[in-house]
Amino acid sequence: MSIQINLNQPPFSFLSTEQRQWLTQRLDLVFFQTDQVILDEGQVAPGLFIVYKGVVEESDGQGQVFSQYGSEDIFDVRAVLESACKHRYTACEETLCYLLRADDFIKLLDDSDDFSIYFKTDLGTQASLVEQRDSGVSEFILARIDDSAMRPPVYVNGQTNLARVAELMHEQKYDAVLVRSSRGIGIVTGTDLLKATLMGDKTKQTRVAEIAQYDLITVEYGEFLFSALLQMTQYQIERVVVRRQGDIVGMLELMDMLSLFSTHSHVIAMRIEQSRSLKELVVAAQRLDTLIRSLSDQGVKMAAIMELVTTLNRRLLQRAFDLIFPPRLRDRVCILVLGSEGRGEQILKTDQDNAVILKQEHEREAVMPLLNQLHQALLEFGYPPCPGGVMFINDSWINTVEGWQGKVGRWLNSGSPDAMMNMAILMDGEPVCGDKNLFDDVKARWQHSDLRSSMISAWFAKPALQFETPLTFLGKIREDHGKIDIKKGGIFPLVHGVRALAFEHAVDACNTLERLDWLQQHQILDEEVVQGLKDALLLFVRIRLRQQLAIKADNPGLSQQLNLEHLRSVDRSLLRHALHRVKKFKQLLVHHYHLESF
Amino acid sequence: MRYWLRRQLPGFLPPEGRWRHLADPYDGDEVVVLDCETSVFDKRKGELLSVAAVVVKGQEIQLSQALDLTVKSTAKTDENAVRVHYLRREDRHLGVSSAEAIEKVLDFVGNRPICGFYIEYDRAILNRYIKRLYNFKLPNRFIEVSEIYVNQKRRYIPELQLDLTFEGLAKDLQVPVIERHTAIGDVISTALMYIKLTQFKR
């Protein structure tokens, strides 16, 4: 009987044909119901599960999801090899798994070296993945020595004289060269040259072989950068030689290494704090994208990335504000970031959405040029202007507290779609610079109960239904030339629906995840819906980020098109699930606000 | 007297000797899902070409212990049937004799209940062979998957029009159809339907 999964891929491709044949006769098939726990913490696994159809989620049982498994994925190797399972595995939908009994699996491990090596290294990576989740410093501790970190070696002949070596170093901008001589390969540094000629008795004509050091300190290619750093501290040197299977392949300089670490979030934060000019801030701002890329590559959780990037973005704006605004004017304004930035859900830079609250109307003249400067600085940081003009350089987004309050009242009373969208944008506002208390009075206006009649709440919620969920009648993803607009199809309806509920209940929080938590605590949404929507939002953001990072355009943050063909099959199936949740949520909104009659 | 009865009423008496245990009451929690492919779709004439069976225990289909036999038979297959099960006469040369196949099936099934889709047909075919060879009929309990399906559906909506084809059932239950019309493929799909209908809470 043929097995419905492809065994011609790792790890099964490591087996011989006979072994694979044998394997196919040892598999059982197990059918799991939606939400059924397949393996629980502490349970002994009957064997290795290989997913044939469906999706399985690995979590800690308290809601933290570690991983998801789709067709042809394998779990849980550790539970089979070690005593018990460490996490909980749940079927997200009806799931069919082939089951390879523990005894049979172990027999294959014993019989095939390649097969067992695969699983043993995999265990290591799994372990490091877990560590990575546990510690914040992992980003650079986990980096390894590769071509991007080291320089190619430069050799000189042992017969070369010191003067020539010094010239060569100067030309190549190297501080050390390798010396080939009869005694093997040695190294000469700039300091060695200085010591030999100025402090020692050597002349310019001395052969370099005489002063070179032959006891090279080496590290292996592919080792952790961290261990190179340890070597350097131990021997008090500034460079090590990199070997790969015995051959010298490069040199690793302390300075280069430090600059590699400079994309580390702490370093960026430090750079922002220490910058004394806008120019320095621009450099720090550009590093943000590199940081996001490396965080995403290392599989750091989406919620953590969002939080980190939001903090850094705000520090950037605050720092620029401090540099531009003289102290006496700083508490005369309150600068709000709006939209996704206000909710703390921006990752790659999208357009600027911001507004200003003035303390006194007559100070507008004094503040305007400074705001223009700040706007210019943001452009240089890489935030493109907002096409809708939601920016503090436009008159309609600068106002006094009273002005804003009046505006909110007019918006809500008019009920027009544009006014409602403006309200939605302002509602996501978060005060970042200046006198933050000014915002409280504005906020109090729309949180005041007379303005939030059920009618207005319904008008407010309506745009969530504006775009159709890209699912076909049969529940498959409806694509347009292999693409879907993830913002219209998934993110906007979800975020706006949650915002509408937050509006109705005057919730203070801006972040969609926090709003969902609030709605759950106050029993407006039940736990299952909340968890589903959170997962869906994080998934949308994660998949979108991954594709945006692959784009080579100027502002990848603006792209909302998801190319379905580039998704892994697991992600595609998860995406379908998430879209279903959004669709259900929209139905809940229709029901809640009676939107069918509008 | 007993001998005479046996002669006069073939298949009337319970199995004896080697197969006596088949008639024992069964108190385990396993069922055998079974499917036969025949040369023509006819209870009286259809010759056994292949038979497959698996044990289902809870939510688990014990594929590794599955029975999947091709029967050496020279029966003419009409072209329509070949199109259905893809067993040409050439493919059947490698099979076992029908007597051997029946023996293996009986050993495999034991006294467990037998389940299938339109199991009445498989029952008739097997009984025809067994009666000829051993002079008894399968005493096992038989479970019809489509019957469970109908009962479950009608419990809520009594007058419902149901699509009772194999494909219709598979589609409604959202069970993957694996290698349709090979005995083992049909067995797996049927087993999945059975698990879904009996083991899953709704």
Interface residues (C-beta under 8 A of the other chain):
Chain A: M1 S2 Q4 Q25 R26 L27 D28 L29 V30 F31 F32 Q33 K53 E94 L96 Y98 L99 R101
Chain B: Q59 E60 I61 Q62 L63 S64 A66 D68 Q174 P176 I178 E179 I184 I188 A191 L192 I195 K196 Q199 F200 K201
